[in-house]
């Protein structure tokens, strides 16, 4: 095993030395690769890519529906132990954590990927392979991220790399759908509160760097009334008609193009039969923007639209029968890490040092939460090429996917510097 002295790294490869932090970070990738031990580790993780892909498939074949990530979490904990991490554990929210202790407790980097998928219990999650192409629900999102995080941890231990700071590797729950970032919310608000200096999520395929967090608000809106027979009780206010009025108004919302701001009524339901006035009707609404003020303005319009729809339906029949409940079921905060922040510059520098294309992106990921708290955070793609994310036909092309694994390793090393 090649061992690199932490003291040497801390002296020569620092995020914030005599030069401004941004300038130091901008050249960090190239300077790291000048170290023989680090260069050997980068080559080793390339050679280990077949194992990384095997792990990716193995992880993916353990289903992990929203709020039911336990089985996959148990496997991931086992894999982190086998990788040689210390203090491997599962917290009370279901996040799986393992540590690579550095020379010092700080800086403390969390390097994470999410365990959950969008697919319901009972989905066929078998993975098939044909050449470099892998197919299976969740194979890219986020089985790829989990495999890359595992590969980085295993390589650092196997190669005997020592860094100044401590890295906690995490498989977190609750990134998808109504999980509402519950895994990272627990990490930052309770489990590791005040102890995380930098955060990286590995999520998606390709080589993007997400530094702008698209916030979202999600509601389940339930309209209620007395219901009744469609003929005998005709003239009563209809919850489903009120829902229709609300959807019509929402569909005509005008929103900014820049910052991009969006809305969607994604699901509706209610009623018991074609010849009954429903006593209940519901819809689920998603609204997004990278700008908190734009999202707040859209939220206010949404509330007015729903309340006006109830009043209009009651007024149509000159009654006062309907009530409405607007339950907030998802709240992902918007935020951003500045493009010239040291963590972004470091990610760009390691990307460039490996000859990969640089793409600064926006998105909705686990990094939303730390960004909103002002903690340096980004999300990086895990390499390879993915298609049909969130679909049963999801696929991952592993041609040259090792490049993404190399970048993740070099970035983890970079962000463990003072």
C-alpha positions as CSV (number, residue, x, y, z in Angstrom):
1,X,0.0,0.0,0.0
2,X,1.1,3.5,-0.7
3,X,0.9,5.9,2.2
4,X,0.8,9.6,1.9
5,X,1.7,11.7,4.9
6,X,-1.1,13.8,6.1
7,X,1.3,16.5,7.3
8,X,2.7,16.8,3.8
9,X,-0.7,17.0,2.2
10,X,-1.8,19.6,4.6
11,X,1.3,21.7,3.9
12,X,1.3,21.6,0.2
13,X,-2.3,20.9,-1.0
14,X,-4.5,23.3,0.9
15,X,-7.7,24.9,-0.1
16,X,-6.9,28.1,1.6
17,X,-3.2,28.9,1.8
18,X,-1.4,32.3,1.3
19,X,-3.3,32.8,-2.0
20,X,-7.0,33.6,-1.9
21,X,-9.1,30.4,-1.3
22,X,-10.6,30.6,-4.8
23,X,-7.2,30.8,-6.5
24,X,-5.8,27.9,-4.4
25,X,-8.8,25.7,-5.2
26,X,-8.6,26.5,-8.9
27,X,-5.3,24.8,-9.2
28,X,-5.8,22.1,-6.6
29,X,-6.6,19.2,-9.0
30,X,-3.4,19.5,-10.9
31,X,-1.4,19.9,-7.8
32,X,-2.9,16.8,-6.2
33,X,-2.0,14.7,-9.3
34,X,1.6,15.6,-8.8
35,X,1.7,13.5,-5.7
36,X,2.8,9.9,-6.5
37,X,0.5,8.3,-3.9
38,X,-2.6,10.1,-5.1
39,X,-1.8,9.5,-8.8
40,X,-1.4,5.8,-8.0
41,X,-4.8,5.8,-6.2
42,X,-6.5,7.5,-9.2
43,X,-5.1,4.8,-11.5
44,X,-6.1,2.1,-9.0
45,X,-9.7,3.2,-8.9
46,X,-9.8,3.0,-12.7
47,X,-8.6,-0.6,-12.6
48,X,-11.3,-1.4,-10.0
49,X,-14.1,-0.1,-12.2
50,X,-15.4,-3.7,-12.9
51,X,-15.8,-4.2,-9.2
52,X,-17.6,-0.8,-9.0
53,X,-20.0,-1.9,-11.7
54,X,-20.6,-5.2,-10.0
55,X,-21.4,-3.3,-6.8
56,X,-23.7,-1.0,-8.8
57,X,-25.8,-4.0,-10.0
58,X,-25.7,-5.8,-6.7
59,X,-27.0,-2.7,-4.8
60,X,-29.7,-2.1,-7.4
61,X,-31.1,-5.6,-7.1
62,X,-32.2,-4.9,-3.5
63,X,-35.3,-2.8,-3.8
64,X,-35.5,0.5,-1.9
65,X,-39.0,2.1,-2.3
66,X,-39.6,5.5,-0.6
67,X,-39.6,5.0,3.2
68,X,-38.6,1.4,2.8
69,X,-34.9,1.6,2.3
70,X,-33.9,-0.8,5.1
71,X,-32.8,-3.8,3.1
72,X,-30.6,-1.8,0.8
73,X,-29.3,0.1,3.8
74,X,-28.3,-3.2,5.5
75,X,-26.4,-4.3,2.4
76,X,-24.7,-0.9,2.1
77,X,-23.6,-1.0,5.7
78,X,-22.0,-4.4,5.0
79,X,-20.2,-3.1,2.0
80,X,-18.8,-0.1,3.9
81,X,-17.5,-2.4,6.5
82,X,-15.9,-4.6,3.9
83,X,-14.3,-1.5,2.4
84,X,-12.5,-1.0,5.7
85,X,-14.3,2.1,7.1
86,X,-14.6,2.5,10.8
87,X,-17.7,3.3,13.0
88,X,-20.1,2.0,10.4
89,X,-23.6,2.5,11.7
90,X,-27.2,3.2,10.8
91,X,-28.8,6.3,12.4
92,X,-32.4,6.4,13.6
93,X,-33.6,8.0,10.3
94,X,-32.1,5.1,8.3
95,X,-29.0,6.7,7.0
96,X,-25.9,4.5,6.7
97,X,-22.6,6.0,7.7
98,X,-18.9,5.0,7.8
99,X,-15.8,7.0,8.6
100,X,-12.4,7.5,7.3
101,X,-10.7,9.3,10.1
102,X,-8.1,11.8,9.1
103,X,-5.2,13.4,11.0
104,X,-7.8,15.9,12.4
105,X,-11.5,16.0,13.0
106,X,-11.8,19.1,10.7
107,X,-12.5,19.8,8.0
108,X,-15.2,17.2,8.0
109,X,-16.4,16.2,4.6
110,X,-19.6,14.2,4.1
111,X,-19.6,12.3,0.8
112,X,-23.0,10.8,0.1
113,X,-25.4,9.1,-2.3
114,X,-29.1,8.3,-1.7
115,X,-30.4,4.8,-1.1
116,X,-34.0,5.3,-2.2
117,X,-35.6,5.0,-5.6
118,X,-39.0,6.2,-7.0
119,X,-40.2,2.6,-7.6
120,X,-42.9,1.0,-5.5
121,X,-42.5,-2.2,-3.5
122,X,-42.7,-5.3,-5.7
123,X,-41.0,-3.7,-8.8
124,X,-38.7,-6.1,-10.7
125,X,-35.3,-4.7,-10.0
126,X,-33.2,-7.3,-11.7
127,X,-30.3,-5.8,-13.6
128,X,-29.4,-7.1,-17.1
129,X,-26.1,-6.4,-18.9
130,X,-25.3,-6.4,-22.6
131,X,-21.8,-5.2,-23.3
132,X,-21.3,-1.9,-21.5
133,X,-25.1,-1.3,-21.2
134,X,-26.7,-2.0,-17.9
135,X,-30.5,-1.9,-17.5
136,X,-32.6,-1.8,-14.4
137,X,-34.9,0.5,-12.4
138,X,-32.6,2.9,-10.5
139,X,-29.4,1.7,-12.1
140,X,-28.2,5.3,-12.7
141,X,-30.3,7.1,-10.1
142,X,-28.8,6.5,-7.6
143,X,-27.2,3.0,-7.7
144,X,-24.4,4.6,-9.6
145,X,-23.9,7.2,-6.9
146,X,-23.9,4.6,-4.2
147,X,-21.3,2.4,-6.1
148,X,-19.0,5.4,-6.7
149,X,-19.1,6.5,-3.0
150,X,-18.3,2.9,-2.0
151,X,-15.5,2.8,-4.6
152,X,-13.9,6.0,-3.3
153,X,-14.0,4.7,0.3
154,X,-12.6,1.3,-0.6
155,X,-9.8,2.8,-2.7
156,X,-8.7,5.3,-0.1
157,X,-8.5,2.6,2.5
158,X,-6.8,0.0,0.2
159,X,-4.2,2.5,-1.0
160,X,-3.5,3.7,2.4
161,X,-4.3,7.3,1.6
162,X,-4.1,9.6,4.6
163,X,-5.7,13.1,4.4
164,X,-5.8,16.0,6.9
165,X,-9.5,16.0,7.5
166,X,-12.1,13.3,8.2
167,X,-14.5,11.9,5.6
168,X,-17.9,10.4,6.5
169,X,-19.3,8.3,3.7
170,X,-23.1,8.1,3.7
171,X,-25.9,6.2,2.0
172,X,-28.8,8.4,2.9
173,X,-32.6,7.9,2.8
174,X,-35.4,10.1,1.6
175,X,-34.1,11.9,-1.5
176,X,-36.8,10.9,-3.9
177,X,-40.5,12.0,-4.1
178,X,-42.2,12.6,-0.8
179,X,-39.1,11.5,1.1
180,X,-38.6,15.3,1.3
181,X,-34.8,15.1,2.0
182,X,-35.6,13.5,5.4
183,X,-32.2,11.8,5.4
184,X,-30.0,14.9,5.0
185,X,-32.4,17.0,7.1
186,X,-31.7,14.6,9.9
187,X,-28.0,14.7,9.3
188,X,-27.8,18.5,9.4
189,X,-30.4,19.2,12.0
190,X,-29.7,16.4,14.5
191,X,-27.4,13.5,13.8
192,X,-24.3,15.5,12.7
193,X,-25.5,19.0,13.5
194,X,-22.6,21.5,13.5
195,X,-20.0,18.9,12.5
196,X,-20.3,19.1,8.7
197,X,-17.9,21.5,7.0
198,X,-18.4,20.4,3.3
199,X,-21.0,18.2,1.6
200,X,-20.9,16.4,-1.7
201,X,-23.7,14.3,-3.1
202,X,-23.1,11.9,-6.0
203,X,-26.3,11.7,-7.9
204,X,-26.9,11.2,-11.6
205,X,-24.7,10.2,-14.6
206,X,-22.3,12.2,-16.7
207,X,-19.9,14.9,-15.4
208,X,-22.0,17.8,-14.2
209,X,-21.5,19.9,-11.1
210,X,-24.7,21.1,-9.5
211,X,-24.2,24.2,-7.5
212,X,-27.7,25.8,-7.8
213,X,-30.4,24.2,-5.7
214,X,-33.9,24.2,-7.3
215,X,-36.3,24.5,-4.4
216,X,-39.7,22.9,-4.4
217,X,-43.0,23.0,-2.5
218,X,-45.4,20.0,-2.8
219,X,-49.0,20.0,-1.5
220,X,-51.7,17.4,-1.2
221,X,-54.9,19.4,-1.5
222,X,-58.1,17.7,-0.3
223,X,-61.5,19.2,-1.0
224,X,-64.4,17.9,1.1
225,X,-68.2,18.2,1.1
226,X,-71.3,16.3,2.1
227,X,-71.5,14.3,-1.2
228,X,-74.8,12.6,-2.3
229,X,-76.6,11.1,-5.2
230,X,-75.8,12.7,-8.5
231,X,-79.6,13.1,-9.3
232,X,-81.3,13.2,-5.9
233,X,-78.7,15.6,-4.3
234,X,-78.1,17.6,-7.4
235,X,-77.4,21.2,-6.4
236,X,-74.9,20.5,-3.7
237,X,-71.4,21.9,-4.0
238,X,-69.1,19.3,-5.6
239,X,-65.5,18.9,-4.3
240,X,-64.3,17.5,-7.6
241,X,-65.8,20.5,-9.5
242,X,-63.9,22.7,-7.1
243,X,-60.8,20.8,-7.8
244,X,-61.3,21.3,-11.5
245,X,-61.8,25.0,-11.0
246,X,-58.5,25.1,-9.1
247,X,-56.6,23.1,-11.8
248,X,-57.9,25.4,-14.5
249,X,-56.6,28.5,-12.7
250,X,-53.3,26.9,-11.9
251,X,-52.8,25.8,-15.5
252,X,-53.0,29.5,-16.5
253,X,-50.4,30.7,-14.1
254,X,-47.8,33.0,-15.6
255,X,-44.3,32.4,-14.2
256,X,-40.8,33.7,-14.8
257,X,-38.6,32.2,-17.5
258,X,-35.6,33.4,-15.6
259,X,-35.2,32.3,-12.9
260,X,-37.0,29.2,-14.3
261,X,-40.1,28.7,-12.2
262,X,-42.5,25.7,-12.8
263,X,-45.8,24.2,-11.6
264,X,-47.5,20.9,-12.1
265,X,-50.6,19.1,-10.9
266,X,-49.2,15.6,-10.9
267,X,-52.0,13.4,-9.4
268,X,-55.7,13.7,-8.8
269,X,-58.3,11.4,-7.3
270,X,-61.6,11.1,-5.4
271,X,-65.1,10.0,-5.7
272,X,-66.8,6.7,-5.2
273,X,-69.0,6.2,-8.4
274,X,-70.0,7.9,-11.6
275,X,-73.5,8.6,-10.1
276,X,-72.4,10.0,-6.8
277,X,-71.4,13.6,-5.9
278,X,-67.9,13.0,-4.3
279,X,-67.6,13.7,-0.6
280,X,-63.8,14.1,-1.2
281,X,-61.4,15.0,-4.0
282,X,-57.7,15.5,-3.9
283,X,-54.7,16.6,-6.0
284,X,-51.0,16.7,-5.6
285,X,-49.2,19.8,-6.7
286,X,-45.5,20.5,-7.3
287,X,-43.9,24.0,-7.7
288,X,-40.2,24.7,-8.2
289,X,-37.8,27.5,-8.6
290,X,-34.1,28.2,-7.9
291,X,-35.1,31.6,-6.6
292,X,-36.7,31.6,-3.1
293,X,-38.7,34.8,-3.8
294,X,-40.1,33.5,-7.1
295,X,-41.1,30.3,-5.3
296,X,-42.8,32.2,-2.5
297,X,-44.7,34.3,-5.0
298,X,-45.9,31.2,-6.8
299,X,-46.9,29.6,-3.5
300,X,-49.1,32.6,-2.7
301,X,-50.8,32.4,-6.1
302,X,-51.5,28.7,-5.5
303,X,-53.1,29.3,-2.2
304,X,-55.4,32.0,-3.7
305,X,-56.3,29.8,-6.6
306,X,-57.4,26.9,-4.3
307,X,-59.4,29.2,-1.9
308,X,-61.1,31.0,-4.8
309,X,-62.1,27.7,-6.3
310,X,-63.9,26.7,-3.1
311,X,-65.7,30.0,-2.9
312,X,-66.6,29.8,-6.6
313,X,-68.0,26.3,-6.4
314,X,-70.1,27.2,-3.3
315,X,-71.3,30.4,-4.9
316,X,-72.4,28.5,-8.0
317,X,-74.9,26.6,-5.9
318,X,-75.5,29.4,-3.4
319,X,-74.3,27.1,-0.6
320,X,-71.5,27.0,1.9
321,X,-70.6,23.3,2.1
322,X,-67.0,22.8,1.0
323,X,-63.8,22.8,3.0
324,X,-60.3,22.4,1.8
325,X,-57.1,21.2,3.4
326,X,-53.7,22.1,1.9
327,X,-51.1,19.8,3.4
328,X,-47.5,20.6,2.7
329,X,-46.0,17.2,2.0
330,X,-42.7,18.4,0.5
331,X,-40.4,21.4,1.2
332,X,-37.0,21.5,-0.5
333,X,-35.3,24.8,0.1
334,X,-33.8,26.7,-2.7
335,X,-30.2,27.9,-2.5
336,X,-26.9,28.1,-4.3
337,X,-23.2,27.7,-3.8
338,X,-21.5,30.5,-5.7
339,X,-19.7,29.5,-8.9
340,X,-16.5,31.1,-7.5
341,X,-16.8,29.4,-4.1
342,X,-13.7,27.2,-3.2
343,X,-15.8,24.0,-3.2
344,X,-17.0,24.7,-6.8
345,X,-13.6,25.8,-7.9
346,X,-12.1,22.6,-6.5
347,X,-14.6,20.5,-8.3
348,X,-13.9,22.3,-11.5
349,X,-10.1,22.0,-11.0
350,X,-10.2,18.2,-10.5
351,X,-12.6,17.9,-13.5
352,X,-10.2,19.8,-15.7
353,X,-7.1,18.0,-14.3
354,X,-8.6,14.7,-15.5
355,X,-9.5,16.2,-19.0
356,X,-13.2,16.0,-18.5
357,X,-15.8,18.6,-19.7
358,X,-17.0,21.2,-17.1
359,X,-20.7,21.8,-16.7
360,X,-22.1,23.9,-13.9
361,X,-25.7,23.0,-13.4
362,X,-28.8,23.5,-11.3
363,X,-31.1,20.8,-9.9
364,X,-33.0,19.4,-7.0
365,X,-30.8,17.1,-4.9
366,X,-29.7,16.3,-1.3
367,X,-27.4,19.4,-1.6
368,X,-30.4,21.7,-1.4
369,X,-30.5,21.4,2.3
370,X,-26.8,22.3,3.1
371,X,-26.9,25.1,0.5
372,X,-29.9,26.6,2.2
373,X,-27.9,26.6,5.5
374,X,-24.9,28.3,3.9
375,X,-22.7,25.2,4.2
376,X,-20.4,24.6,1.1
377,X,-22.2,21.9,-0.9
378,X,-22.4,20.6,-4.4
379,X,-23.7,17.5,-6.2
380,X,-21.6,15.8,-8.8
381,X,-22.6,13.2,-11.5
382,X,-21.1,9.8,-11.2
383,X,-19.8,9.3,-14.7
384,X,-21.1,7.1,-17.6
385,X,-24.2,7.9,-19.5
386,X,-27.7,7.3,-18.2
387,X,-31.1,7.3,-19.9
388,X,-34.8,7.1,-18.8
389,X,-34.2,8.0,-15.1
390,X,-37.3,7.2,-13.0
391,X,-38.6,4.8,-15.6
392,X,-38.7,1.0,-15.6
393,X,-36.6,1.2,-18.8
394,X,-33.7,3.1,-17.0
395,X,-30.3,2.2,-18.4
396,X,-26.6,3.1,-17.7
397,X,-23.9,2.9,-20.3
398,X,-20.6,2.1,-18.5
399,X,-18.3,3.0,-21.4
400,X,-15.5,5.0,-19.8
401,X,-17.5,5.3,-16.6
402,X,-14.2,5.0,-14.6
403,X,-13.6,8.6,-15.4
404,X,-16.5,9.6,-13.1
405,X,-15.1,7.4,-10.4
406,X,-11.7,8.9,-10.7
407,X,-13.1,12.4,-10.4
408,X,-15.1,11.5,-7.3
409,X,-11.9,10.1,-5.7
410,X,-9.8,13.2,-6.5
411,X,-12.6,15.5,-5.3
412,X,-12.9,13.7,-2.0
413,X,-9.2,14.0,-1.5
414,X,-9.3,17.7,-2.4
415,X,-12.1,18.6,-0.1
416,X,-10.4,16.8,2.9
417,X,-7.7,19.4,2.7
418,X,-7.8,22.4,5.2
